[in-house]
């Protein structure tokens, strides 16, 4: 039986002596030369031991952009139902005042207690109900910036402004990757288009470009140009890449401080190694019929989301650090027609999302894989657009759920007021959320820094993020 290193050497997909040196460094077989103290640091994706004990080693984030209505899915409000279509006298900040009203709109969907934990969930998410005992539901999320862009930035990169590294970039910067043959940070976009902020959702920001997300297409072929042209296949490609590796190494030695150059070289090397690894990881035909059915792969309504959830599981199973799955542009932004649009979105995603949690658990991966489901906001309790009823934005109190990776299971954290407008109990700000995630990965968000010309930068950058101990397992706190 051959080792991975032996396999790579024999297959020769790669990069001659330079690739071998990289593998030897990765496995601790190559001593690092002494460097002058003032030499600028070099960056890589070699696996790194976190400074503190870690519960989570990988994360899958299912991003429901647009703002799922928490009061119709996760946060029942009988007072709204009781006062349906009556005037609401409380404080509300509208995003679209021209279409807004003060009439309360009670949820058309019933809530029931689910699982042994008794978590109250809407009838729109029956599959999530089956894994309620594995989920930690946060009902007190808060960003306080009432539009999509700012709230997306806050939850993705820690601040409401553009140009900052995304969470996935910080994690791969701090921890590297467990698989040299696949990207450390993978993004799966929706067939309906890019997120409203486009590539900003997986940008490396001011971190070296080595840490940006790698996009996998929503349709086959999910990665283009994995197969070399026939005239280059085999020995010609081996020789070509070997020469290219030597030339790149010489070029990089002449420009040792060019981080973008080293990142580009690294991406070329990874592309060569992915010719085998990516094909295998993305091949869903290897999954059993029972697994495919569990995710909903054979149902046209769920097939797309099921495919991406199943790929996400296969990627973290193979050592990928961070995977993001995005819904289509504003798919959950229900300013109108919520009575038909919200059920349609739930029908598309509920089964695959719940299957991902169940599948990770049955494979023994859930304890070390953190699963996230959520958007950038919730919705208001009042009617917007009386001709086709919808709900306006609400970033002052909304819900998301997490599972695995050190989170409490079968647990509800925090609360909004009687009308679901404001988080009022155990509030979780976006910077608290980030501090907690970093803690689960064994990282200190104040200590994981990157030196910029203006000084040391961090994910929190001066925000007083607190670890939310109430959502963590007792032995993790």
C-alpha positions as CSV (number, residue, x, y, z in Angstrom):
1,X,0.0,0.0,0.0
2,X,1.5,3.3,-1.1
3,X,1.6,6.5,0.9
4,X,0.0,9.7,-0.4
5,X,3.4,11.2,-1.0
6,X,4.4,8.2,-3.0
7,X,1.2,8.4,-5.0
8,X,1.8,12.0,-5.9
9,X,5.3,11.4,-6.9
10,X,4.4,8.5,-9.2
11,X,1.4,10.3,-10.7
12,X,3.5,13.4,-11.4
13,X,0.7,15.8,-11.6
14,X,2.6,18.3,-10.3
15,X,5.5,20.4,-9.9
16,X,8.8,18.6,-9.9
17,X,11.2,19.3,-7.2
18,X,9.3,22.3,-6.0
19,X,6.2,20.3,-5.3
20,X,8.3,17.6,-3.5
21,X,9.9,20.3,-1.3
22,X,6.4,21.6,-0.4
23,X,5.2,18.2,0.6
24,X,8.3,17.5,2.7
25,X,7.9,20.9,4.5
26,X,4.2,20.0,5.1
27,X,5.2,16.7,6.7
28,X,8.0,18.2,8.8
29,X,10.7,16.5,6.8
30,X,12.4,19.6,5.5
31,X,14.2,22.0,7.9
32,X,13.3,25.6,7.6
33,X,16.3,27.8,6.7
34,X,17.2,30.5,9.1
35,X,15.6,33.8,8.2
36,X,16.7,37.3,9.1
37,X,14.5,38.8,11.8
38,X,13.3,41.6,9.6
39,X,12.4,39.5,6.6
40,X,8.7,39.8,5.6
41,X,6.6,36.7,6.5
42,X,5.7,34.1,4.0
43,X,2.2,32.7,3.9
44,X,0.9,29.2,3.2
45,X,-1.9,26.8,3.8
46,X,0.0,24.2,5.8
47,X,-2.0,22.8,8.7
48,X,-1.5,24.8,11.9
49,X,-2.1,23.9,15.5
50,X,-4.5,26.3,17.2
51,X,-3.1,28.0,20.3
52,X,-6.0,26.6,22.4
53,X,-7.9,23.3,22.5
54,X,-10.4,23.2,19.6
55,X,-13.8,21.6,19.4
56,X,-14.4,22.4,15.7
57,X,-12.0,21.6,12.9
58,X,-14.3,22.5,9.9
59,X,-17.4,24.6,9.2
60,X,-20.2,24.5,6.7
61,X,-22.2,27.7,6.5
62,X,-25.5,27.7,4.6
63,X,-26.2,31.3,3.8
64,X,-29.9,32.1,3.2
65,X,-29.4,35.6,1.9
66,X,-32.3,38.0,1.9
67,X,-33.5,37.6,5.5
68,X,-35.6,34.5,6.4
69,X,-38.7,35.4,8.4
70,X,-37.9,34.3,12.0
71,X,-41.4,34.9,13.2
72,X,-42.8,32.5,10.6
73,X,-40.1,29.8,11.0
74,X,-38.3,29.7,14.4
75,X,-39.8,32.3,16.8
76,X,-43.6,31.9,17.4
77,X,-45.4,35.0,18.5
78,X,-49.0,34.3,19.6
79,X,-49.5,37.9,20.5
80,X,-49.2,38.8,16.8
81,X,-51.7,36.1,15.9
82,X,-54.0,37.4,18.6
83,X,-53.9,40.9,17.2
84,X,-53.8,40.0,13.5
85,X,-54.4,43.1,11.3
86,X,-54.6,45.4,14.4
87,X,-52.4,48.5,14.6
88,X,-49.0,48.0,16.2
89,X,-47.9,50.9,18.4
90,X,-44.4,49.8,19.1
91,X,-41.1,51.2,17.8
92,X,-40.2,50.0,14.3
93,X,-37.5,51.0,11.9
94,X,-38.7,50.5,8.3
95,X,-36.4,49.9,5.3
96,X,-39.2,50.9,2.9
97,X,-41.5,53.3,4.6
98,X,-43.5,54.0,1.4
99,X,-44.9,50.5,1.3
100,X,-45.0,49.9,5.0
101,X,-48.0,49.8,7.3
102,X,-48.6,49.4,11.1
103,X,-51.0,46.4,10.7
104,X,-49.8,43.3,12.4
105,X,-49.7,40.2,10.3
106,X,-50.0,36.9,12.3
107,X,-48.1,34.0,10.9
108,X,-50.3,31.8,8.7
109,X,-48.3,28.7,9.7
110,X,-48.6,26.6,12.8
111,X,-45.8,26.0,15.3
112,X,-45.4,22.8,17.3
113,X,-42.9,21.5,19.9
114,X,-40.4,19.2,18.2
115,X,-38.0,16.6,19.4
116,X,-37.4,15.6,23.0
117,X,-36.1,19.1,23.7
118,X,-39.6,20.6,22.8
119,X,-38.2,23.2,20.4
120,X,-41.0,25.1,18.8
121,X,-40.7,25.2,15.0
122,X,-42.9,26.1,12.1
123,X,-44.7,23.5,10.0
124,X,-42.7,24.9,7.1
125,X,-39.5,23.1,8.3
126,X,-40.7,19.5,9.1
127,X,-37.3,18.0,8.3
128,X,-35.4,20.4,10.6
129,X,-37.9,19.3,13.2
130,X,-36.5,15.8,13.0
131,X,-33.1,16.9,14.0
132,X,-34.2,19.5,16.5
133,X,-32.4,17.6,19.3
134,X,-29.1,18.2,17.5
135,X,-29.6,21.9,16.9
136,X,-28.9,25.1,18.8
137,X,-31.4,27.7,17.9
138,X,-30.4,31.4,18.6
139,X,-33.5,33.7,18.7
140,X,-31.6,36.8,19.7
141,X,-29.3,37.7,16.8
142,X,-28.7,41.4,16.3
143,X,-26.6,43.5,13.9
144,X,-28.7,46.7,14.1
145,X,-27.9,47.8,10.5
146,X,-31.1,47.7,8.6
147,X,-30.1,47.0,5.0
148,X,-28.8,43.9,3.3
149,X,-25.3,45.0,2.4
150,X,-24.2,46.4,5.8
151,X,-25.7,43.4,7.7
152,X,-24.1,40.9,5.3
153,X,-20.7,42.6,5.8
154,X,-21.2,42.6,9.5
155,X,-21.9,38.8,9.7
156,X,-19.4,37.9,7.0
157,X,-16.4,40.0,7.9
158,X,-17.1,41.7,11.2
159,X,-17.7,45.2,10.2
160,X,-20.4,47.0,8.0
161,X,-17.9,48.3,5.5
162,X,-16.4,46.6,2.4
163,X,-12.8,45.5,1.9
164,X,-12.3,43.3,5.0
165,X,-11.5,39.5,5.0
166,X,-14.4,37.1,5.3
167,X,-14.7,34.7,8.2
168,X,-13.5,31.8,6.0
169,X,-10.4,33.7,5.1
170,X,-9.5,34.4,8.8
171,X,-10.0,30.7,9.6
172,X,-7.8,29.4,6.8
173,X,-5.2,32.1,7.6
174,X,-5.1,30.9,11.2
175,X,-5.4,27.2,10.7
176,X,-4.4,26.3,7.1
177,X,-5.8,23.2,5.5
178,X,-5.8,19.5,6.2
179,X,-5.7,18.6,2.5
180,X,-3.1,19.9,0.1
181,X,-5.0,18.6,-2.9
182,X,-8.3,20.6,-2.4
183,X,-8.9,24.3,-1.7
184,X,-9.0,25.2,2.0
185,X,-12.0,27.5,1.6
186,X,-14.7,26.5,-0.9
187,X,-17.7,28.5,-2.0
188,X,-20.8,27.1,-3.7
189,X,-22.9,29.7,-5.4
190,X,-26.6,29.4,-6.5
191,X,-27.8,28.7,-10.1
192,X,-29.8,31.9,-9.7
193,X,-26.8,34.1,-9.5
194,X,-24.2,35.5,-7.1
195,X,-25.1,36.9,-3.7
196,X,-26.1,40.6,-3.6
197,X,-22.6,41.6,-2.6
198,X,-21.0,39.3,-5.2
199,X,-17.5,38.0,-4.4
200,X,-17.2,40.3,-1.4
201,X,-18.8,37.4,0.6
202,X,-15.7,35.3,0.2
203,X,-13.0,38.0,-0.2
204,X,-9.6,37.7,1.4
205,X,-9.8,41.5,2.0
206,X,-6.4,42.7,3.2
207,X,-5.1,39.2,3.9
208,X,-2.9,37.6,1.2
209,X,-5.0,36.4,-1.7
210,X,-4.0,32.8,-0.8
211,X,-6.9,32.9,1.7
212,X,-9.8,33.9,-0.6
213,X,-12.6,31.4,-1.3
214,X,-12.5,29.1,-4.3
215,X,-15.8,29.0,-6.2
216,X,-17.3,25.7,-7.3
217,X,-19.9,26.3,-10.1
218,X,-23.6,25.5,-9.4
219,X,-23.8,23.4,-12.6
220,X,-21.7,20.6,-14.2
221,X,-18.8,20.8,-14.8
222,X,-18.5,22.4,-11.4
223,X,-14.8,23.1,-11.9
224,X,-13.7,24.0,-15.5
225,X,-10.6,22.7,-17.2
226,X,-9.7,19.9,-14.8
227,X,-8.8,17.6,-17.7
228,X,-5.7,18.6,-19.7
229,X,-5.9,18.8,-23.5
230,X,-5.2,15.4,-25.0
231,X,-1.8,16.5,-26.4
232,X,-0.6,17.4,-22.9
233,X,-1.9,14.5,-20.9
234,X,0.5,12.2,-19.2
235,X,4.3,12.7,-19.6
236,X,4.1,16.0,-21.5
237,X,2.1,17.6,-18.7
238,X,4.5,16.2,-16.1
239,X,7.5,17.8,-17.9
240,X,5.6,21.0,-18.5
241,X,4.5,21.4,-14.9
242,X,7.9,20.4,-13.6
243,X,9.6,23.1,-15.7
244,X,6.9,25.6,-14.7
245,X,7.5,24.9,-11.1
246,X,11.2,25.5,-11.4
247,X,10.7,28.8,-13.2
248,X,8.1,29.9,-10.7
249,X,10.5,29.1,-7.8
250,X,13.3,31.1,-9.4
251,X,10.9,34.0,-10.0
252,X,9.6,33.9,-6.4
253,X,13.1,33.9,-5.0
254,X,13.8,37.1,-6.9
255,X,10.6,38.6,-5.4
256,X,10.4,37.2,-1.9
257,X,7.9,39.8,-0.5
258,X,5.3,39.6,-3.3
259,X,2.4,37.8,-1.5
260,X,0.1,37.9,-4.5
261,X,2.8,36.3,-6.6
262,X,3.3,33.4,-4.2
263,X,-0.5,33.0,-3.9
264,X,-0.8,32.8,-7.7
265,X,1.9,30.2,-7.9
266,X,0.2,28.2,-5.1
267,X,-3.1,28.3,-6.9
268,X,-1.5,26.9,-10.1
269,X,0.1,24.1,-8.1
270,X,-3.2,23.4,-6.4
271,X,-5.0,23.3,-9.8
272,X,-2.6,20.6,-10.9
273,X,-3.2,18.5,-7.8
274,X,-7.0,18.9,-8.1
275,X,-7.1,17.1,-11.4
276,X,-7.6,13.9,-9.4
277,X,-8.7,15.0,-5.9
278,X,-11.5,17.4,-7.0
279,X,-13.1,14.9,-9.4
280,X,-13.3,12.3,-6.7
281,X,-14.7,14.7,-4.1
282,X,-17.4,16.1,-6.4
283,X,-18.5,12.7,-7.7
284,X,-21.9,12.1,-6.0
285,X,-22.4,8.8,-7.9
286,X,-20.1,7.3,-5.2
287,X,-22.9,7.9,-2.6
288,X,-25.4,5.2,-1.8
289,X,-29.0,5.4,-3.0
290,X,-30.1,5.7,0.6
291,X,-27.8,8.7,1.1
292,X,-29.0,10.4,-2.1
293,X,-32.6,9.9,-1.1
294,X,-32.0,11.3,2.3
295,X,-30.7,14.5,0.9
296,X,-33.4,14.7,-1.8
297,X,-31.1,14.3,-4.7
298,X,-33.7,12.6,-6.8
299,X,-36.4,15.3,-6.3
300,X,-36.3,18.2,-8.8
301,X,-37.4,20.6,-6.1
302,X,-34.5,19.8,-3.8
303,X,-31.9,18.5,-6.2
304,X,-29.8,21.6,-6.4
305,X,-29.6,22.3,-2.7
306,X,-29.2,18.6,-2.0
307,X,-26.2,18.3,-4.3
308,X,-24.4,21.2,-2.7
309,X,-25.1,20.0,0.8
310,X,-23.8,16.6,-0.1
311,X,-20.7,18.0,-1.8
312,X,-20.1,20.1,1.4
313,X,-20.1,16.9,3.5
314,X,-17.7,15.2,1.1
315,X,-15.4,18.2,1.2
316,X,-15.1,18.5,5.0
317,X,-14.8,14.7,5.1
318,X,-11.6,15.2,3.0
319,X,-10.1,18.0,5.1
320,X,-11.5,21.2,3.6
321,X,-11.6,23.8,6.4
322,X,-14.5,26.0,5.4
323,X,-17.4,25.6,3.0
324,X,-20.1,28.2,2.2
325,X,-23.3,27.4,0.4
326,X,-25.3,30.4,-0.9
327,X,-28.9,30.7,-1.8
328,X,-29.8,32.7,-4.8
329,X,-29.8,36.5,-4.9
330,X,-32.4,37.8,-2.3
331,X,-34.3,34.5,-2.4
332,X,-35.5,35.1,1.2
333,X,-36.2,38.8,0.8
334,X,-39.9,38.5,1.0
335,X,-41.3,42.1,0.8
336,X,-44.3,40.6,-1.0
337,X,-46.0,37.3,-1.7
338,X,-44.6,35.8,1.5
339,X,-47.5,33.3,1.8
340,X,-46.2,31.5,-1.4
341,X,-42.6,32.5,-1.7
342,X,-41.5,31.5,1.9
343,X,-43.0,27.9,1.6
344,X,-41.3,27.5,-1.8
345,X,-37.9,28.4,-0.3
346,X,-38.4,26.1,2.6
347,X,-39.4,23.2,0.3
348,X,-36.2,23.7,-1.7
349,X,-33.8,23.7,1.3
350,X,-35.3,22.1,4.4
351,X,-34.7,18.5,3.6
352,X,-31.1,18.8,2.4
353,X,-30.1,21.0,5.3
354,X,-31.5,18.6,7.9
355,X,-30.0,15.7,6.0
356,X,-26.6,17.3,6.3
357,X,-26.8,17.4,10.1
358,X,-28.1,13.9,10.3
359,X,-25.5,12.6,7.8
360,X,-22.6,14.2,9.6
361,X,-23.8,12.8,12.9
362,X,-24.2,9.2,11.6
363,X,-20.6,9.4,10.2
364,X,-19.1,10.7,13.5
365,X,-18.3,14.1,11.9
366,X,-20.8,16.4,13.6
367,X,-18.8,16.7,16.8
368,X,-16.0,18.4,15.0
369,X,-17.9,20.1,12.1
370,X,-19.8,23.3,12.9
371,X,-22.9,23.7,10.7
372,X,-24.6,27.1,10.4
373,X,-27.9,28.1,8.9
374,X,-29.0,31.7,8.6
375,X,-29.3,35.0,6.8
376,X,-28.4,38.5,7.5
377,X,-31.7,39.6,9.0
378,X,-35.2,38.6,9.9
379,X,-38.5,40.3,9.1
380,X,-41.0,42.7,10.8
381,X,-44.3,41.6,12.3
382,X,-46.3,44.2,10.3
383,X,-47.7,44.1,6.7
384,X,-45.7,45.5,3.9
385,X,-47.3,45.9,0.5
386,X,-51.0,45.2,1.2
387,X,-51.7,44.1,-2.3
388,X,-49.2,41.2,-2.1
389,X,-48.5,40.8,1.6
390,X,-44.8,40.6,2.7
391,X,-42.6,41.7,5.6
392,X,-39.9,44.4,5.7
393,X,-36.3,44.0,7.1
394,X,-35.5,43.5,10.7
395,X,-31.9,43.3,11.9
396,X,-32.7,44.1,15.6
397,X,-33.9,40.6,16.5
398,X,-33.8,37.5,14.3
399,X,-32.9,33.8,14.4
400,X,-30.3,31.4,13.1
401,X,-29.4,27.9,14.0
402,X,-26.1,26.0,14.4
403,X,-25.3,22.3,15.1
404,X,-22.2,20.3,16.0
405,X,-18.7,21.7,16.6
406,X,-19.2,22.2,20.3
407,X,-22.7,23.8,20.2
408,X,-25.3,22.8,22.7
409,X,-27.9,20.5,21.1
410,X,-31.6,20.7,21.5
411,X,-31.2,24.2,22.9
412,X,-32.9,27.5,22.4
413,X,-30.9,30.6,23.3
414,X,-32.2,34.1,23.8
415,X,-35.5,35.8,22.9
416,X,-37.1,38.6,21.1
417,X,-40.0,40.7,22.5
418,X,-43.6,39.7,22.1
419,X,-43.7,40.9,18.5
420,X,-40.3,39.7,17.4
421,X,-39.0,43.1,16.7
422,X,-36.1,43.5,19.2
423,X,-33.8,40.9,20.8
424,X,-34.4,41.4,24.5
425,X,-32.8,38.4,26.2
426,X,-29.2,37.1,25.9
427,X,-28.6,39.2,22.8
428,X,-26.0,37.9,20.3
429,X,-24.3,40.6,18.3
430,X,-22.4,39.7,15.1
431,X,-19.1,40.3,16.9
432,X,-20.1,38.0,19.8
433,X,-21.0,35.4,17.2
434,X,-17.5,35.7,15.6
435,X,-15.7,35.6,18.9
436,X,-17.6,32.4,19.8
437,X,-16.8,30.7,16.4
438,X,-13.1,31.5,16.8
439,X,-13.2,30.1,20.3
440,X,-14.6,26.8,19.0
441,X,-11.7,26.6,16.5
442,X,-9.2,27.2,19.3
443,X,-8.4,30.7,18.1
444,X,-8.3,34.0,20.0
445,X,-9.8,36.7,17.8
446,X,-7.8,39.3,19.6
447,X,-4.5,37.4,19.1
448,X,-5.0,36.2,15.5
449,X,-3.6,39.3,13.8
450,X,-2.4,40.5,10.5
451,X,0.1,43.4,10.2
452,X,-1.1,46.3,8.0
453,X,0.6,49.6,7.4
454,X,-1.9,51.1,9.8
455,X,-1.1,48.5,12.5
456,X,-2.3,45.1,13.7
457,X,-5.7,44.0,12.3
458,X,-8.0,41.4,13.6
459,X,-11.5,40.0,12.8
460,X,-13.1,42.0,15.6
461,X,-10.8,45.1,15.3
462,X,-11.6,46.6,18.6
463,X,-15.2,45.4,19.0
464,X,-15.8,43.8,22.4
465,X,-16.9,40.5,21.2
466,X,-17.9,38.1,24.0
467,X,-17.9,34.3,23.9
468,X,-21.5,33.3,24.1
469,X,-21.1,30.6,26.7
470,X,-24.8,29.9,26.8
471,X,-24.8,28.2,23.4
472,X,-21.7,26.0,24.1
473,X,-21.5,22.5,25.5
474,X,-20.4,22.5,29.1
475,X,-17.1,20.9,28.5
476,X,-16.3,23.4,25.7
477,X,-16.8,26.6,27.8
